[in-house]
Amino acid sequence: MTGNDSSAVEVFSTCPQSKDVDQAEYLTRIEQVARWSDEAGYRGILVYTDNGLVDPWLVSQLILQSTENLSPLVAIQPIYMQPYTAAKMVASLAFLHERRIYLNMLAGGFKNDLVALNDDTPHDERYDRTVEYTQIMTGLLSGPEPVTFDGKYYKVKNLKMTPPLDPELYPGIMISGSSDAGLGAARAINATAVKYPKPPGEEVDQRGDTIDSGVRVGIIARNDPDEAWRIALERFPEDRKGQITHKLAMKVSDSQWHKQLSELGDQPVSGENPYWLGPFENYNTFCPYLVGSYDAVSAEVARYISLGFKTFILDIPVSDEELQHTAVVFERGKELALR
């Protein structure tokens, strides 16, 4: 991977969650955000999954019907369905829409969701399970030969995918890379390791690694940094209830990224340092934000690109206009990374 190859950068947005939108408006909102993302030239759109949300495969079907080029990045929780069923969904959507699907392979989730499903598998072992799950999926999607697999968590014998997947539509695969177990899993399944980033000055150079790297980050940028901060603080005001919820979540979570982000919470923000954890600390969203002028935020994006991060998964967009502002950031950031 070449750190200054900005042409390789892929940008994904995120689909609204059903718990945050009125039921009567949710279908329209999915279509709207998907079209914005498609028209902005994004590679894909992340679709969340957990016990409290509508099914991500059904949401992905709607996204495919509403757009021309956008690829759903479907979050896959192994305890929800067999690997054959998940692979069948990928092959079926590709067959129907002739569109590539991306997979966001999960190892964890909200602890109470896992407990409700009688899953008490330890953190690192969940990554081992996800590796086996993904290996069966990729085997089924790689070609016409039957798959036999004898693992600790899954076993299949002479299993075949019909209809077969067009090789050109083989899925892109991502997984959390915030822990050693996650990085090991990414290497085992040749996935892009995605993390919630530290400030660029504290991030490790990824260019020497054998796997691709990505970050999950929100962006709010304007010509005037004061305007950017005004918008950011209006969108994500301080919320005492959210702060308490955040602290409670910290106590019960075994997520490495959650703990790592929380430890960065004392980072001061300024015109020179646009890295902001306010939305995360108030339980508004689950990623850091870059806030400030186009120049300041573009410079931070360029630093991430130069460190070898080629995939950017952005937060849920609030408007088409916001995507246009973000496009300015990536245009300038890619140009800066080439210098």
Helices and strands as residue ranges (DSSP letters): G 6-8, E 10-14, G 18-20, H 23-39, E 44-47, H 56-66, E 71-76, H 83-97, E 102-105, H 111-116, H 123-142, E 147-150, E 155-159, G 167-169, E 172-176, H 180-189, E 192-195, G 200-202, E 213-216, E 218-222, H 225-235, H 240-252, H 256-263, E 275-276, H 278-281, E 289-293, H 294-306, E 309-313, H 320-337
